[in-house]
Amino acid sequence: MRLRSLVAGTALAATSVLTLAGPAAAAPRPAYEADVVGVVRIDPSDPTSAEIQVRYRCADDAGLWISVKQTADRSADPRLAEEGSSAISAAWSDSHRETVTCDGRVRLGTFTVDLDEAWPGRPGQAPLRKGEGYVQFCLTDPDAPGPEGLVLSHSEFVHVR
């Protein structure tokens, strides 16, 4: 009786391990992924500039556009996630100048956003302030211009400090 219980218990344990490991082992990691780490840190000497830390992975050469937008009340306004949200942005700092290392490994990068690339009259030229901000981290294929070249678009609300 003890032997039968031992065999049955071992079989059940092995099945459980295989069931748990099966789907996780079968799912390949995406070639492109990103996640903002921590908060957006405003530069105390220039509040239109800030640093954003992102954990990312990319497999092929890519261009980067990174942005943070805030509404006038600095809340997590869901309208910032909509197309054309720059029209309601009180503060909008971004950059196309930063580079990413794309070698298939997970990387941690610190990226600076500011108004250096803002055009005259662009909405959102007020300073960033403490509150919530909508961060966009986009990677593009340099050989495919336009919307077809967008290989990753990651957006999320993040604390701005």
DSSP file (Angstrom, degrees, kcal/mol; ACC not computed):
  #  RESIDUE AA STRUCTURE BP1 BP2  ACC     N-H-->O    O-->H-N    N-H-->O    O-->H-N    TCO  KAPPA ALPHA  PHI   PSI    X-CA   Y-CA   Z-CA
    1    1 A M     >        0   0    0      0, 0.0     4,-2.1     0, 0.0     5,-0.2   0.000 360.0 360.0 360.0 -43.2    0.0    0.0    0.0
    2    2 A R  H  >  +     0   0    0      1,-0.2     4,-2.4     2,-0.2     5,-0.2   0.893 360.0  51.8 -63.2 -38.8    2.8    2.4    0.9
    3    3 A L  H  > S+     0   0    0      1,-0.2     4,-2.6     2,-0.2     5,-0.2   0.920 108.9  49.8 -64.5 -43.3    4.6    1.7   -2.4
    4    4 A R  H  > S+     0   0    0      1,-0.2     4,-2.4     2,-0.2    -1,-0.2   0.901 112.3  47.8 -62.2 -40.9    1.4    2.4   -4.4
    5    5 A S  H  X S+     0   0    0     -4,-2.1     4,-2.6     2,-0.2    -1,-0.2   0.892 111.8  50.3 -65.7 -40.7    0.9    5.7   -2.6
    6    6 A L  H  X S+     0   0    0     -4,-2.4     4,-2.4     2,-0.2    -2,-0.2   0.924 112.3  46.2 -64.4 -45.0    4.5    6.7   -3.2
    7    7 A V  H  X S+     0   0    0     -4,-2.6     4,-2.4     2,-0.2    -2,-0.2   0.918 114.3  48.0 -63.7 -44.4    4.3    5.9   -6.9
    8    8 A A  H  X S+     0   0    0     -4,-2.4     4,-2.2    -5,-0.2    -2,-0.2   0.908 112.7  48.7 -63.8 -42.1    1.0    7.8   -7.2
    9    9 A G  H  X S+     0   0    0     -4,-2.6     4,-2.3     2,-0.2    -2,-0.2   0.897 111.7  49.0 -64.8 -41.3    2.4   10.8   -5.3
   10   10 A T  H  X S+     0   0    0     -4,-2.4     4,-2.5     2,-0.2    -2,-0.2   0.908 111.4  49.6 -65.1 -42.7    5.5   10.9   -7.4
   11   11 A A  H  X S+     0   0    0     -4,-2.4     4,-2.3     2,-0.2    -2,-0.2   0.904 111.4  49.2 -63.2 -42.1    3.5   10.7  -10.7
   12   12 A L  H  X S+     0   0    0     -4,-2.2     4,-2.2     2,-0.2    -2,-0.2   0.915 111.8  48.5 -64.1 -43.4    1.2   13.5   -9.5
   13   13 A A  H  X S+     0   0    0     -4,-2.3     4,-2.2     2,-0.2    -2,-0.2   0.911 111.5  49.6 -63.5 -43.0    4.2   15.7   -8.5
   14   14 A A  H  X S+     0   0    0     -4,-2.5     4,-2.4     1,-0.2    -1,-0.2   0.901 110.5  50.4 -63.9 -41.3    5.9   15.0  -11.9
   15   15 A T  H  X S+     0   0    0     -4,-2.3     4,-2.5     1,-0.2    -1,-0.2   0.906 109.7  51.1 -62.8 -42.0    2.7   15.9  -13.8
   16   16 A S  H  X S+     0   0    0     -4,-2.2     4,-2.2     2,-0.2    -2,-0.2   0.913 110.7  48.0 -62.5 -43.6    2.4   19.2  -11.8
   17   17 A V  H  X S+     0   0    0     -4,-2.2     4,-2.5     2,-0.2     5,-0.2   0.921 113.3  47.4 -64.2 -44.5    6.0   20.2  -12.6
   18   18 A L  H  X S+     0   0    0     -4,-2.4     4,-2.3     1,-0.2    -2,-0.2   0.888 111.0  52.1 -64.6 -39.0    5.5   19.4  -16.3
   19   19 A T  H  < S+     0   0    0     -4,-2.5    -1,-0.2     1,-0.2    -2,-0.2   0.912 114.0  42.8 -64.3 -42.3    2.2   21.3  -16.4
   20   20 A L  H  X S+     0   0    0     -4,-2.2     4,-0.7     1,-0.2    -2,-0.2   0.887 119.1  42.7 -71.4 -39.0    3.8   24.4  -14.8
   21   21 A A  H  X S+     0   0    0     -4,-2.5     4,-2.5    -5,-0.2     5,-0.3   0.794 100.6  73.2 -79.2 -28.8    7.0   24.3  -16.9
   22   22 A G  H  X S+     0   0    0     -4,-2.3     4,-1.7    -5,-0.2     5,-0.1   0.947 101.6  34.8 -55.2 -63.9    5.4   23.5  -20.2
   23   23 A P  H  > S+     0   0    0      0, 0.0     4,-1.4     0, 0.0    -1,-0.2   0.882 118.8  51.9 -63.3 -37.9    3.7   26.8  -21.1
   24   24 A A  H  < S+     0   0    0     -4,-0.7     3,-0.2     1,-0.2    -2,-0.2   0.905 112.5  45.1 -65.4 -40.1    6.4   28.9  -19.6
   25   25 A A  H  < S+     0   0    0     -4,-2.5    -1,-0.2     1,-0.2    -3,-0.2   0.799 111.6  53.9 -72.5 -28.0    9.2   27.1  -21.5
   26   26 A A  H  < S+     0   0    0     -4,-1.7    -1,-0.2    -5,-0.3    -2,-0.2   0.743  87.3  88.7 -80.7 -23.8    7.2   27.2  -24.8
   27   27 A A  S  < S-     0   0    0     -4,-1.4     2,-0.1    -3,-0.2    -1,-0.0  -0.654  71.0-146.0 -82.7 112.9    6.6   31.0  -24.9
   28   28 A P        -     0   0    0      0, 0.0    -2,-0.1     0, 0.0     3,-0.1  -0.435  23.4-106.5 -73.4 151.9    9.5   32.7  -26.6
   29   29 A R        -     0   0    0     -2,-0.1     4,-0.0     1,-0.1     2,-0.0  -0.513  39.9-104.4 -74.1 144.5   10.5   36.2  -25.4
   30   30 A P        -     0   0    0      0, 0.0    -1,-0.1     0, 0.0     3,-0.1  -0.350  19.6-127.2 -67.1 152.4    9.4   39.0  -27.7
   31   31 A A  S    S+     0   0    0      1,-0.2     2,-0.4    -3,-0.1    28,-0.3   0.783  97.1  36.0 -69.8 -26.5   12.2   40.6  -29.8
   32   32 A Y  S    S+     0   0    0     26,-0.2     2,-0.3   119,-0.1    26,-0.2  -0.995  70.4 148.3-131.6 131.1   11.2   44.1  -28.5
   33   33 A E  E     -A   57   0A   0     24,-2.0    24,-2.4    -2,-0.4     2,-0.3  -0.984  14.0-178.3-155.4 157.5   10.0   45.0  -25.0
   34   34 A A  E     -A   56   0A   0     -2,-0.3     2,-0.3    22,-0.2    22,-0.2  -0.991   7.6-179.8-157.3 153.1   10.2   47.9  -22.5
   35   35 A D  E     -A   55   0A   0     20,-1.9    20,-2.9    -2,-0.3     2,-0.2  -0.923  31.0-120.7-155.5 130.1    9.1   48.9  -19.1
   36   36 A V  E     -A   54   0A   0     -2,-0.3     2,-0.5    18,-0.2    18,-0.3  -0.527  26.9-148.9 -71.8 137.0    9.7   52.2  -17.2
   37   37 A V  E     -A   53   0A   0     16,-2.9    16,-0.5    -2,-0.2     2,-0.1  -0.935  54.4 -29.6-111.1 123.5   11.7   51.8  -14.0
   38   38 A G  E    S-     0   0A   0     -2,-0.5   121,-0.2    14,-0.1     2,-0.2  -0.435  98.4 -35.7  76.7-145.5   11.0   54.1  -11.1
   39   39 A V  E     -     0   0A   0     -2,-0.1     2,-0.5   119,-0.1    14,-0.4  -0.696  57.4 -98.1-115.3 163.6    9.9   57.7  -11.6
   40   40 A V  E     -c  160   0B   0    119,-2.8   121,-3.1    -2,-0.2     2,-0.7  -0.741  41.8-146.3 -78.0 126.1   10.5   60.5  -14.1
   41   41 A R  E     -A   51   0A   0     10,-2.6    10,-2.4    -2,-0.5     2,-0.2  -0.863   5.3-143.0-105.6 112.5   13.2   62.7  -12.4
   42   42 A I  E     -A   50   0A   0     -2,-0.7     8,-0.3     8,-0.2     6,-0.1  -0.485  21.1-117.5 -71.5 138.1   12.9   66.4  -13.1
   43   43 A D  E >   -A   46   0A   0      6,-2.9     3,-1.2     3,-0.6     6,-0.3  -0.681  19.6-148.8 -74.3 116.6   16.3   68.2  -13.5
   44   44 A P  T 3  S+     0   0    0      0, 0.0    -1,-0.2     0, 0.0    -2,-0.0   0.771  96.7  50.9 -62.0 -24.7   16.2   70.8  -10.7
   45   45 A S  T 3  S+     0   0    0      1,-0.3    -2,-0.0    -3,-0.0    -3,-0.0   0.643 126.7  21.5 -86.7 -14.4   18.3   73.3  -12.8
   46   46 A D  E X   -A   43   0A   0     -3,-1.2     3,-2.4     3,-0.2    -3,-0.6  -0.697  65.0-168.1-152.3  93.3   15.9   73.0  -15.8
   47   47 A P  E 3  S+     0   0A   0      0, 0.0    81,-3.0     0, 0.0    -2,-0.0   0.462  86.3  67.1 -70.5   2.1   12.4   71.8  -15.1
   48   48 A T  E 3  S+     0   0A   0     79,-0.3     2,-0.3    -5,-0.1    81,-0.1   0.461  97.3  68.5 -90.8  -2.0   11.7   71.3  -18.8
   49   49 A S  E <   +     0   0A   0     -3,-2.4    -6,-2.9    -6,-0.3     2,-0.3  -0.894  61.5 163.3-116.9 145.2   14.3   68.5  -18.7
   50   50 A A  E     -AB  42 113A   0     63,-2.3    63,-2.6    -2,-0.3     2,-0.4  -0.981  30.9-122.6-153.9 162.1   14.0   65.1  -17.0
   51   51 A E  E     -AB  41 112A   0    -10,-2.4   -10,-2.6    -2,-0.3     2,-0.4  -0.910  20.3-168.9-111.2 140.7   15.6   61.6  -16.9
   52   52 A I  E     - B   0 111A   0     59,-2.7    59,-2.9    -2,-0.4     2,-0.5  -0.996  10.7-149.0-128.7 127.2   13.6   58.4  -17.4
   53   53 A Q  E     -AB  37 110A   0    -16,-0.5   -16,-2.9    -2,-0.4     2,-0.4  -0.837  20.0-178.2 -97.6 132.4   15.0   55.0  -16.7
   54   54 A V  E     -AB  36 109A   0     55,-2.7    55,-2.8    -2,-0.5     2,-0.6  -0.995  24.5-147.0-133.9 133.1   13.7   52.2  -18.9
   55   55 A R  E     +AB  35 108A   0    -20,-2.9   -20,-1.9    -2,-0.4     2,-0.3  -0.892  41.7 160.7 -93.2 123.3   14.4   48.5  -19.0
   56   56 A Y  E     -AB  34 107A   0     51,-2.5    51,-3.4    -2,-0.6     2,-0.3  -0.899  31.7-157.4-141.7 166.0   14.3   47.4  -22.6
   57   57 A R  E     +A   33   0A   0    -24,-2.4   -24,-2.0    -2,-0.3     2,-0.3  -0.971  14.7 169.9-147.1 134.2   15.3   44.8  -25.1
   58   58 A C        -     0   0    0     47,-0.5    46,-2.9    -2,-0.3    45,-0.4  -0.995  21.6-158.0-144.1 147.3   15.6   45.1  -28.8
   59   59 A A  S    S+     0   0    0     -2,-0.3     2,-0.3   -28,-0.3    -1,-0.1   0.787  74.9  33.5 -96.3 -31.3   17.1   42.6  -31.3
   60   60 A D  S    S-     0   0    0      1,-0.1    44,-0.1   -29,-0.1    43,-0.1  -0.791 101.9 -68.2-124.3 164.9   18.0   44.9  -34.3
   61   61 A D        +     0   0    0     -2,-0.3     2,-0.3    41,-0.1    -1,-0.1  -0.207  61.4 176.9 -50.3 139.9   19.2   48.4  -34.7
   62   62 A A        -     0   0    0     38,-0.3    38,-0.5    79,-0.2     2,-0.3  -0.997  29.7-130.2-149.4 148.7   16.5   50.9  -33.7
   63   63 A G  E     -D  140   0B   0     77,-2.7    77,-2.4    -2,-0.3     2,-0.4  -0.707  29.2-138.6 -92.8 153.7   15.9   54.5  -33.4
   64   64 A L  E     +D  139   0B   0     34,-0.6     2,-0.4    32,-0.4    75,-0.2  -0.932  21.7 179.8-119.6 136.9   14.4   55.8  -30.2
   65   65 A W  E     +D  138   0B   0     73,-2.3    73,-2.9    -2,-0.4     2,-0.4  -0.991  14.2 178.9-126.2 126.3   11.7   58.5  -29.4
   66   66 A I  E     +DE 137  95B   0     29,-2.1    29,-1.9    -2,-0.4     2,-0.3  -0.978   4.4 170.6-129.9 142.4   10.9   59.0  -25.8
   67   67 A S  E     -DE 136  94B   0     69,-2.2    69,-2.3    -2,-0.4     2,-0.4  -0.985  22.7-160.2-149.4 151.3    8.5   61.4  -24.3
   68   68 A V  E     -DE 135  93B   0     25,-2.6    25,-2.2    -2,-0.3     2,-0.3  -0.989  16.9-173.6-134.1 132.0    6.7   62.5  -21.2
   69   69 A K  E     -DE 134  92B   0     65,-1.6    65,-2.8    -2,-0.4     2,-0.3  -0.930   2.7-171.9-123.2 147.3    3.5   64.6  -21.2
   70   70 A Q  E     - E   0  91B   0     21,-2.8    20,-2.5    -2,-0.3    21,-2.0  -0.993  17.7-133.5-135.9 144.8    1.5   66.2  -18.4
   71   71 A T    >   -     0   0    0      4,-0.5     3,-1.5    -2,-0.3    18,-0.1  -0.394  42.8 -93.1 -83.5 172.8   -1.8   67.9  -18.3
   72   72 A A  T 3  S+     0   0    0     16,-0.4    -1,-0.1     1,-0.3    17,-0.1   0.849 128.6  44.5 -58.5 -36.8   -2.2   71.2  -16.5
   73   73 A D  T 3  S-     0   0    0      2,-0.1    -1,-0.3    58,-0.0    -3,-0.0   0.453 106.3-128.8 -89.1   1.7   -3.3   69.5  -13.2
   74   74 A R    <   +     0   0    0     -3,-1.5    58,-3.2     1,-0.2    86,-0.1   0.768  59.7 141.4  59.1  30.0   -0.5   66.9  -13.6
   75   75 A S  S    S-     0   0    0     56,-0.2     2,-2.0     1,-0.0    -4,-0.5  -0.452  70.6 -95.0 -92.6 171.0   -3.0   64.0  -13.1
   76   76 A A        -     0   0    0     -2,-0.1    57,-0.1    -6,-0.1    81,-0.1  -0.517  54.2-175.8 -83.0  69.5   -3.1   60.7  -14.9
   77   77 A D    >   -     0   0    0     -2,-2.0     3,-2.1     1,-0.2     4,-0.3  -0.576  23.7-146.4 -74.1 117.9   -5.5   62.0  -17.4
   78   78 A P  G >  S+     0   0    0      0, 0.0     3,-1.5     0, 0.0     4,-0.2   0.698  92.4  75.2 -61.2 -17.9   -6.6   59.1  -19.8
   79   79 A R  G >  S+     0   0    0      1,-0.3     3,-1.5     2,-0.2     9,-0.1   0.757  81.2  70.5 -65.3 -21.8   -6.9   61.6  -22.7
   80   80 A L  G <  S+     0   0    0     -3,-2.1    -1,-0.3     1,-0.3     5,-0.2   0.737  92.1  58.7 -66.0 -20.0   -3.0   61.6  -22.8
   81   81 A A  G <  S+     0   0    0     -3,-1.5    -1,-0.3    -4,-0.3     2,-0.2   0.501  92.4  91.4 -85.0  -4.1   -3.2   58.1  -24.2
   82   82 A E  S X  S-     0   0    0     -3,-1.5     3,-1.3    -4,-0.2     2,-0.1  -0.537  91.0 -90.7 -92.1 157.5   -5.3   59.2  -27.1
   83   83 A E  T 3  S+     0   0    0      1,-0.2    -1,-0.1    -2,-0.2    -2,-0.1  -0.400 114.1  25.7 -60.6 137.9   -4.1   60.3  -30.6
   84   84 A G  T >  S+     0   0    0     -2,-0.1     3,-1.6    -4,-0.1     4,-0.3   0.648  75.5 142.1  82.0  15.8   -3.6   64.0  -30.7
   85   85 A S  G X   +     0   0    0     -3,-1.3     3,-1.4     1,-0.3     4,-0.4   0.668  53.5  80.2 -66.8 -15.3   -2.9   64.3  -26.9
   86   86 A S  G >  S+     0   0    0      1,-0.3     3,-1.0     2,-0.2    -1,-0.3   0.816  82.1  66.6 -61.2 -26.5   -0.3   66.9  -27.5
   87   87 A A  G <  S+     0   0    0     -3,-1.6    -1,-0.3     1,-0.2    -2,-0.2   0.782 106.8  39.1 -65.1 -26.7   -3.1   69.5  -27.8
   88   88 A I  G <  S+     0   0    0     -3,-1.4     2,-0.5    -4,-0.3   -16,-0.4   0.346  91.2 114.6-103.2   5.6   -4.1   69.0  -24.2
   89   89 A S    <   -     0   0    0     -3,-1.0    35,-0.6    -4,-0.4   -18,-0.3  -0.643  39.8-177.3 -82.3 125.1   -0.5   68.8  -22.9
   90   90 A A  S    S+     0   0    0    -20,-2.5    36,-1.9    -2,-0.5     2,-0.4   0.825  82.8  26.0 -82.7 -36.7    0.7   71.6  -20.6
   91   91 A A  E     +EF  70 125B   0    -21,-2.0   -21,-2.8    34,-0.2    -1,-0.3  -0.994  67.7 167.6-129.2 134.3    4.1   70.1  -20.4
   92   92 A W  E     +E   69   0B   0     32,-2.6     2,-0.4    34,-0.4   -23,-0.2  -0.835   2.8 173.6-150.5 105.6    5.7   67.9  -23.1
   93   93 A S  E     +E   68   0B   0    -25,-2.2   -25,-2.6    -2,-0.3     2,-0.3  -0.926  15.1 154.2-113.5 139.4    9.4   67.0  -23.1
   94   94 A D  E     -EG  67 114B   0     20,-2.4    20,-1.8    -2,-0.4    23,-0.3  -0.896  23.8-152.1-151.5 178.2   10.8   64.5  -25.5
   95   95 A S  E     +E   66   0B   0    -29,-1.9   -29,-2.1    -2,-0.3    18,-0.0  -0.934  22.4 177.0-161.9 138.7   13.9   63.3  -27.4
   96   96 A H  S    S+     0   0    0     -2,-0.3   -32,-0.4   -31,-0.2    -1,-0.1   0.350  79.8  79.4-107.8  -4.5   14.9   61.6  -30.7
   97   97 A R        +     0   0    0     15,-0.1   -32,-0.1   -34,-0.1    -2,-0.0   0.720  68.0  96.4 -81.8 -22.8   18.6   62.1  -29.9
   98   98 A E        -     0   0    0     14,-0.2   -34,-0.6   -34,-0.1     2,-0.3  -0.270  63.2-142.3 -69.7 154.5   19.1   59.2  -27.4
   99   99 A T        -     0   0    0    -36,-0.1     2,-0.3     2,-0.0   -36,-0.1  -0.841   6.3-152.2-116.9 156.1   20.5   55.9  -28.6
  100  100 A V        -     0   0    0    -38,-0.5     2,-0.7    -2,-0.3   -38,-0.3  -0.918  17.9-126.3-122.5 151.6   19.7   52.3  -27.5
  101  101 A T        -     0   0    0     -2,-0.3     2,-0.7   -40,-0.1   -43,-0.3  -0.888  25.4-167.8 -97.7 117.0   21.9   49.2  -27.6
  102  102 A C        +     0   0    0     -2,-0.7   -43,-0.2     1,-0.1   -41,-0.1  -0.855  38.8 125.3-112.6  98.1   20.1   46.5  -29.5
  103  103 A D  S    S-     0   0    0     -2,-0.7   -44,-0.2   -45,-0.4    -1,-0.1   0.162  84.4 -96.7-135.2  15.8   21.8   43.1  -29.1
  104  104 A G  S    S+     0   0    0    -46,-2.9     2,-0.2     1,-0.3   -45,-0.2   0.351  90.7 115.0  84.6  -7.2   18.9   41.0  -27.9
  105  105 A R  S    S-     0   0    0    -47,-0.3   -47,-0.5    -4,-0.1     2,-0.4  -0.648  76.5-103.0 -95.4 153.6   19.8   41.4  -24.2
  106  106 A V        -     0   0    0     -2,-0.2     2,-0.3   -49,-0.2   -49,-0.2  -0.610  47.2-172.7 -72.4 130.1   17.8   43.2  -21.6
  107  107 A R  E     -B   56   0A   0    -51,-3.4   -51,-2.5    -2,-0.4     2,-0.5  -0.855  23.0-141.7-123.9 156.8   19.3   46.6  -21.0
  108  108 A L  E     +B   55   0A   0     -2,-0.3     2,-0.4   -53,-0.2   -53,-0.2  -0.984  28.4 179.9-119.4 118.6   18.7   49.4  -18.5
  109  109 A G  E     -B   54   0A   0    -55,-2.8   -55,-2.7    -2,-0.5     2,-0.5  -0.906  24.4-147.5-122.1 148.5   19.0   52.9  -20.0
  110  110 A T  E     -B   53   0A   0     -2,-0.4     2,-0.4   -57,-0.2   -57,-0.2  -0.970  25.1-170.1-112.2 121.3   18.7   56.4  -18.6
  111  111 A F  E     -B   52   0A   0    -59,-2.9   -59,-2.7    -2,-0.5     2,-0.4  -0.896  14.4-138.7-119.7 140.4   17.3   58.8  -21.2
  112  112 A T  E     -B   51   0A   0     -2,-0.4     2,-0.3   -61,-0.2   -61,-0.2  -0.827  15.5-170.3 -99.9 132.4   17.0   62.5  -21.1
  113  113 A V  E     +B   50   0A   0    -63,-2.6   -63,-2.3    -2,-0.4     2,-0.2  -0.912  21.8 138.9-115.8 149.0   13.9   64.4  -22.4
  114  114 A D  B     -G   94   0B   0    -20,-1.8   -20,-2.4    -2,-0.3     3,-0.2  -0.851  62.3 -86.9-163.4-165.2   13.7   68.1  -22.8
  115  115 A L  S >  S+     0   0    0     -2,-0.2     3,-1.8   -22,-0.2   -66,-0.1   0.234  84.3 111.7-104.9  11.9   12.5   70.9  -25.1
  116  116 A D  T 3  S+     0   0    0      1,-0.3    -1,-0.1   -22,-0.2   -21,-0.1   0.775  85.2  39.6 -58.7 -27.5   15.6   71.0  -27.4
  117  117 A E  T 3  S+     0   0    0    -23,-0.3    -1,-0.3    -3,-0.2     2,-0.1   0.326  87.7 122.4-104.5   7.3   13.6   69.5  -30.3
  118  118 A A    <   -     0   0    0     -3,-1.8    -3,-0.1   -24,-0.1     3,-0.1  -0.452  56.2-136.1 -71.3 140.8   10.4   71.5  -29.7
  119  119 A W    >   -     0   0    0     -2,-0.1     3,-2.2     1,-0.1    -2,-0.1  -0.635  37.2 -81.2 -92.7 156.0    9.3   73.7  -32.6
  120  120 A P  T 3  S+     0   0    0      0, 0.0    -1,-0.1     0, 0.0     0, 0.0  -0.308 117.6  15.1 -57.5 132.7    8.0   77.3  -32.1
  121  121 A G  T 3  S+     0   0    0      1,-0.3     4,-0.0    -3,-0.1    -3,-0.0   0.433  86.8 149.9  83.8  -1.2    4.4   77.3  -30.9
  122  122 A R    <   -     0   0    0     -3,-2.2     3,-0.3     1,-0.1    -1,-0.3  -0.396  50.7-111.5 -63.4 140.1    4.4   73.6  -30.1
  123  123 A P  S    S+     0   0    0      0, 0.0   -33,-0.1     0, 0.0    -1,-0.1  -0.267  93.0  41.6 -64.3 159.1    1.9   72.8  -27.2
  124  124 A G        +     0   0    0    -35,-0.6   -32,-2.6   -37,-0.1   -34,-0.2   0.824  60.4 139.3  79.9  33.6    3.3   71.7  -23.9
  125  125 A Q  B     +F   91   0B   0     -3,-0.3   -34,-0.2   -34,-0.2   -35,-0.1   0.326  39.1 108.9 -94.5  10.5    6.3   74.0  -23.4
  126  126 A A  S    S-     0   0    0    -36,-1.9   -34,-0.4     1,-0.1     2,-0.0  -0.407  81.4 -87.5 -75.9 161.2    5.6   74.6  -19.7
  127  127 A P        -     0   0    0      0, 0.0   -79,-0.3     0, 0.0     2,-0.2  -0.312  42.9-105.7 -66.0 151.5    8.0   73.0  -17.1
  128  128 A L        -     0   0    0    -81,-3.0     2,-0.3    -3,-0.1   -79,-0.1  -0.502  42.5-168.2 -69.6 147.5    7.4   69.5  -15.9
  129  129 A R        -     0   0    0     -2,-0.2    31,-0.1     3,-0.1   -38,-0.0  -0.936  32.2 -76.4-136.6 161.3    6.0   69.5  -12.3
  130  130 A K  S    S+     0   0    0     -2,-0.3     2,-0.3    31,-0.2    31,-0.2  -0.269  91.2  68.3 -55.6 139.9    5.5   66.8   -9.6
  131  131 A G  E    S- H   0 160B   0     29,-1.9    29,-3.1     2,-0.0     2,-0.3  -0.990  91.8 -28.8 150.0-141.6    2.5   64.7  -10.3
  132  132 A E  E     - H   0 159B   0    -58,-3.2     2,-0.3    -2,-0.3   -61,-0.3  -0.859  51.1-171.0-112.0 147.4    1.7   62.1  -13.0
  133  133 A G  E     - H   0 158B   0     25,-2.6    25,-2.8    -2,-0.3     2,-0.8  -0.979  24.2-126.9-136.4 151.0    3.1   61.9  -16.5
  134  134 A Y  E     -DH  69 157B   0    -65,-2.8   -65,-1.6    -2,-0.3     2,-0.4  -0.867  29.8-160.9 -99.4 110.0    2.4   59.9  -19.6
  135  135 A V  E     -DH  68 156B   0     21,-2.7    21,-1.9    -2,-0.8     2,-0.4  -0.763   7.0-168.6 -95.8 133.9    5.6   58.3  -20.8
  136  136 A Q  E     -DH  67 155B   0    -69,-2.3   -69,-2.2    -2,-0.4     2,-0.5  -0.989   4.2-174.7-120.8 130.5    6.0   56.9  -24.4
  137  137 A F  E     +DH  66 154B   0     17,-3.0    17,-2.6    -2,-0.4     2,-0.4  -0.962  13.6 177.5-125.6 109.3    9.0   54.8  -25.3
  138  138 A C  E     -DH  65 153B   0    -73,-2.9   -73,-2.3    -2,-0.5     2,-0.4  -0.948  15.5-162.8-122.6 133.4    9.0   54.0  -29.1
  139  139 A L  E     -DH  64 152B   0     13,-2.2    12,-2.3    -2,-0.4    13,-1.7  -0.928  13.2-166.5-111.5 137.8   11.6   52.1  -31.1
  140  140 A T  E     -DH  63 150B   0    -77,-2.4   -77,-2.7    -2,-0.4    10,-0.2  -0.925  26.3-117.3-126.3 149.2   11.6   52.4  -34.9
  141  141 A D    >   -     0   0    0      8,-3.3     3,-1.8    -2,-0.3   -79,-0.2  -0.748  21.9-149.1 -80.5 117.5   13.3   50.5  -37.7
  142  142 A P  T 3  S+     0   0    0      0, 0.0    -1,-0.1     0, 0.0   -80,-0.1   0.705  95.5  54.6 -64.7 -17.5   15.7   53.0  -39.4
  143  143 A D  T 3  S+     0   0    0      1,-0.2    -2,-0.0     6,-0.1     6,-0.0   0.450 102.8  59.5 -93.9  -0.8   15.2   51.2  -42.7
  144  144 A A  S <  S-     0   0    0     -3,-1.8    -3,-0.3     5,-0.1    -1,-0.2  -0.806  75.1-161.4-130.4  91.0   11.4   51.4  -42.7
  145  145 A P        +     0   0    0      0, 0.0     3,-0.5     0, 0.0     4,-0.1  -0.239  53.0  21.6 -69.4 160.3   10.1   55.0  -42.5
  146  146 A G  S >  S-     0   0    0      1,-0.2     3,-1.7     2,-0.2     4,-0.3  -0.267 119.2 -33.0  81.7-168.9    6.6   55.9  -41.4
  147  147 A P  G >  S+     0   0    0      0, 0.0     3,-1.3     0, 0.0    -1,-0.2   0.767 130.5  66.0 -60.0 -27.9    4.2   53.9  -39.4
  148  148 A E  G 3  S+     0   0    0     -3,-0.5    -2,-0.2     1,-0.3    -7,-0.0   0.749  94.6  61.2 -65.9 -21.9    5.5   50.6  -40.8
  149  149 A G  G <  S+     0   0    0     -3,-1.7    -8,-3.3    -5,-0.1     2,-0.7   0.545  73.8 108.4 -83.6  -7.4    8.8   51.3  -39.1
  150  150 A L  E <   + H   0 140B   0     -3,-1.3   -10,-0.2    -4,-0.3     3,-0.1  -0.607  35.0 166.3 -74.5 113.0    7.4   51.3  -35.5
  151  151 A V  E     +     0   0B   0    -12,-2.3     2,-0.3    -2,-0.7   -11,-0.2   0.647  66.2  18.5-102.7 -19.1    8.6   48.1  -33.9
  152  152 A L  E     + H   0 139B   0    -13,-1.7   -13,-2.2     2,-0.0     2,-0.4  -0.950  53.5 177.9-153.2 132.4    7.8   48.9  -30.3
  153  153 A S  E     + H   0 138B   0     -2,-0.3     2,-0.5   -15,-0.2   -15,-0.2  -0.918  12.2 174.5-133.6 108.6    5.4   51.4  -28.6
  154  154 A H  E     + H   0 137B   0    -17,-2.6   -17,-3.0    -2,-0.4     2,-0.4  -0.964   4.2 172.9-117.4 128.1    5.3   51.2  -24.9
  155  155 A S  E     + H   0 136B   0     -2,-0.5     2,-0.3   -19,-0.2   -19,-0.2  -0.986   5.3 151.6-135.2 144.0    3.3   53.8  -22.9
  156  156 A E  E     - H   0 135B   0    -21,-1.9   -21,-2.7    -2,-0.4     2,-0.4  -0.972  44.8-102.7-163.9 155.0    2.4   54.1  -19.2
  157  157 A F  E     - H   0 134B   0     -2,-0.3     2,-0.3   -23,-0.2   -23,-0.2  -0.684  44.4-179.7 -80.6 136.5    1.5   56.7  -16.5
  158  158 A V  E     - H   0 133B   0    -25,-2.8   -25,-2.6    -2,-0.4     2,-0.1  -0.972  33.0-100.7-138.1 147.3    4.5   57.3  -14.2
  159  159 A H  E     - H   0 132B   0     -2,-0.3  -119,-2.8  -121,-0.2     2,-0.5  -0.466  32.8-148.8 -65.0 139.1    5.1   59.5  -11.2
  160  160 A V  E      cH  40 131B   0    -29,-3.1   -29,-1.9  -121,-0.2  -119,-0.2  -0.964 360.0 360.0-112.3 126.8    7.0   62.6  -12.0
  161  161 A R              0   0    0   -121,-3.1  -120,-0.2    -2,-0.5   -31,-0.2   0.336 360.0 360.0-132.2 360.0    9.3   63.9   -9.2
